[in-house]
Amino acid sequence: MKNLFDIKDNVVVITGGTGVLGRAIAIHLADQGAKVVIMGRKAEVGNAIVEEIKENGGEAMFLVTDVMNREILEQNLADILAAYGRVDALLNAAGGNMPGATVAPTGTFFDLKIEEFQRVLDLNLTGTVLPTQVFLKPMVEQNKGAIVNFSSMAAFRPMTRVCGYAAAKAGISNFTAYMATEVAKKFGEGIRVNAIAPGFFLTEQNRSLLTNPDGSWTQRGEDVIRQTPFGRMGRAEELCGTIQYLISEAASFVTGTVAVVDGGFNTYAM
Ligand SMILES: NC(=O)c1ccc[n+]([C@@H]2O[C@H](COP(=O)([O-])OP(=O)(O)OC[C@H]3O[C@@H](n4cnc5c(N)ncnc54)[C@H](O)[C@@H]3O)[C@@H](O)[C@H]2O)c1
C-alpha cells in the first residue's frame, strides 16, 4: 500500500537547521529517509548534527549560510545540486529576535530601537523571502517542491513586548498566502507553499524571555503555560509530524495554510 507520508530520498533544505527546532526536524526527516541539508551559521553545531544523522544511517550535509545574503545562498544551491541533484523541500526556519526590537516591561514604545526593529524584520521576513527566491528555481525546473515557512503565535495575536518579531512573523504568514497563489498560478500545482506556527518551545531565541538564569520560569513563561490548555511548552519533536505531512504527498491539495502546533494556545479564551 502507498505511504502518503513517504519522503524517502527527498532532498530537504533547512535554514536555521542548527537551531533547537531545526535540529529536531532534521534528525526526524533523515530518520524517515530524506537527504537533509542543514544550513546555518555555526559549522561546529551543524557538523555535529550531520555526524549524529550519519551514525544513525541517515544522509545529511551541512552548509554555512546567511539567509540575508543572496551570493552565499546561490553558492549553497550550487553545492546542493552538485551533491544531490535536486531540491524537494525548503524549510525556512532561520529566525529570531533581538533585545532592541522589544519593549521592556518598564519601558515604552518610545524605547524601541528602530535599527534593531529593522534587523529583526530583515532576518525573519527577508530571510524567508530571499531563500525562497533562490531555492524555488530548481523546484520550478522539476515541477515539484514544497516550501514551509516558520510563522508564530505572535502573527495571529501580537503579544506584549515583541513588537518587531510579531510584525515580521505576520509578514511571513501573509507572504505564505501570497506565494501559494503566485507559484500555483505561474507554475502549476507541483509546488506548494505553507507555514507552520509553533506555539511556545523553549529555545535559544526565547530563553531569556521565558526563563530566569536559574532555569525557573519568568512571569512571562508562567503566563504562557497558563494560557496553554495543555499546561506546558511544546517539545521540538512535536513539530516533526506536521512538517513531514506538509512536504509529503499527503498534503498534495494543501497550499497557503498556516498549521498551528501550540497545545491549544491560540484558541484559548478563558
Ligand atoms: N521556539 C519557539 O517557541 C518558536 C515559536 C514560534 C516560531 N519559532 C520560529 O522557529 C524558527 C526556529 O527557531 P528556534 O526556536 O529553533 O530558535 P533557535 O534560536 O534555536 O534557532 C534559530 C536558528 O536560526 C539561525 N540563524 C539566525 N540568523 C541567521 C542567518 N542570518 N542565517 C542563517 N541562519 C540564521 C540561528 O543560528 C539558529 O540556528 C524561527 O524562525 C523562530 O522564529 C520558534
The ligand as an SDF file (V2000), in Angstrom:
LIG
                    3D

 44 48  0  0  0  0  0  0  0  0999 V2000
   10.8780   28.4500   19.8390 N   0  0  0  0  0  0  0  0  0  0  0  0
    9.6380   28.8520   19.6940 C   0  0  0  0  0  0  0  0  0  0  0  0
    8.8230   28.8070   20.6350 O   0  0  0  0  0  0  0  0  0  0  0  0
    9.1690   29.3500   18.3600 C   0  0  0  0  0  0  0  0  0  0  0  0
    7.8360   29.6950   18.2260 C   0  0  0  0  0  0  0  0  0  0  0  0
    7.3760   30.1510   17.0050 C   0  0  0  0  0  0  0  0  0  0  0  0
    8.2430   30.2560   15.9390 C   0  0  0  0  0  0  0  0  0  0  0  0
    9.5620   29.9240   16.0910 N   0  0  0  0  0  0  0  0  0  0  0  0
   10.4420   30.0490   14.9230 C   0  0  0  0  0  0  0  0  0  0  0  0
   11.0400   28.8130   14.6460 O   0  0  0  0  0  0  0  0  0  0  0  0
   12.2630   29.0270   13.9370 C   0  0  0  0  0  0  0  0  0  0  0  0
   13.3710   28.2360   14.6070 C   0  0  0  0  0  0  0  0  0  0  0  0
   13.7160   28.8750   15.8340 O   0  0  0  0  0  0  0  0  0  0  0  0
   14.2120   28.1440   17.1600 P   0  0  0  0  0  0  0  0  0  0  0  0
   13.1710   28.3150   18.1770 O   0  0  0  0  0  0  0  0  0  0  0  0
   14.7280   26.7840   16.8410 O   0  0  0  0  0  0  0  0  0  0  0  0
   15.3660   29.1440   17.5870 O   0  0  0  0  0  0  0  0  0  0  0  0
   16.9340   28.9790   17.5830 P   0  0  0  0  0  0  0  0  0  0  0  0
   17.4610   30.3060   18.0050 O   0  0  0  0  0  0  0  0  0  0  0  0
   17.3280   27.7800   18.3490 O   0  0  0  0  0  0  0  0  0  0  0  0
   17.2550   28.7330   16.0120 O   0  0  0  0  0  0  0  0  0  0  0  0
   17.2760   29.7560   15.0630 C   0  0  0  0  0  0  0  0  0  0  0  0
   18.3940   29.4480   14.1070 C   0  0  0  0  0  0  0  0  0  0  0  0
   18.4660   30.4430   13.0770 O   0  0  0  0  0  0  0  0  0  0  0  0
   19.8400   30.6980   12.8380 C   0  0  0  0  0  0  0  0  0  0  0  0
   20.0650   31.9900   12.2040 N   0  0  0  0  0  0  0  0  0  0  0  0
   19.9680   33.2200   12.7650 C   0  0  0  0  0  0  0  0  0  0  0  0
   20.3240   34.1520   11.8800 N   0  0  0  0  0  0  0  0  0  0  0  0
   20.6570   33.5030   10.7350 C   0  0  0  0  0  0  0  0  0  0  0  0
   21.1150   33.9280    9.4660 C   0  0  0  0  0  0  0  0  0  0  0  0
   21.2960   35.2280    9.1530 N   0  0  0  0  0  0  0  0  0  0  0  0
   21.3470   32.9890    8.5210 N   0  0  0  0  0  0  0  0  0  0  0  0
   21.1630   31.6850    8.7950 C   0  0  0  0  0  0  0  0  0  0  0  0
   20.7370   31.2190    9.9760 N   0  0  0  0  0  0  0  0  0  0  0  0
   20.4950   32.1330   10.9440 C   0  0  0  0  0  0  0  0  0  0  0  0
   20.4600   30.6350   14.2160 C   0  0  0  0  0  0  0  0  0  0  0  0
   21.8630   30.4660   14.1390 O   0  0  0  0  0  0  0  0  0  0  0  0
   19.7560   29.4230   14.7910 C   0  0  0  0  0  0  0  0  0  0  0  0
   20.4460   28.2530   14.4350 O   0  0  0  0  0  0  0  0  0  0  0  0
   12.4910   30.5470   13.9510 C   0  0  0  0  0  0  0  0  0  0  0  0
   12.0210   31.1190   12.7520 O   0  0  0  0  0  0  0  0  0  0  0  0
   11.6000   31.0090   15.0930 C   0  0  0  0  0  0  0  0  0  0  0  0
   11.2270   32.3550   14.9690 O   0  0  0  0  0  0  0  0  0  0  0  0
   10.0420   29.4680   17.2850 C   0  0  0  0  0  0  0  0  0  0  0  0
  1  2  1  0
  2  3  2  0
  2  4  1  0
  4  5  1  0
  4 44  2  0
  5  6  2  0
  6  7  1  0
  7  8  2  0
  8  9  1  0
  8 44  1  0
  9 10  1  0
  9 42  1  0
 10 11  1  0
 11 12  1  0
 11 40  1  0
 12 13  1  0
 13 14  1  0
 14 15  2  0
 14 16  1  0
 14 17  1  0
 17 18  1  0
 18 19  2  0
 18 20  1  0
 18 21  1  0
 21 22  1  0
 22 23  1  0
 23 24  1  0
 23 38  1  0
 24 25  1  0
 25 26  1  0
 25 36  1  0
 26 27  1  0
 26 35  1  0
 27 28  2  0
 28 29  1  0
 29 30  1  0
 29 35  2  0
 30 31  1  0
 30 32  2  0
 32 33  1  0
 33 34  2  0
 34 35  1  0
 36 37  1  0
 36 38  1  0
 38 39  1  0
 40 41  1  0
 40 42  1  0
 42 43  1  0
M  CHG  2   8   1  16  -1
M  END
$$$$
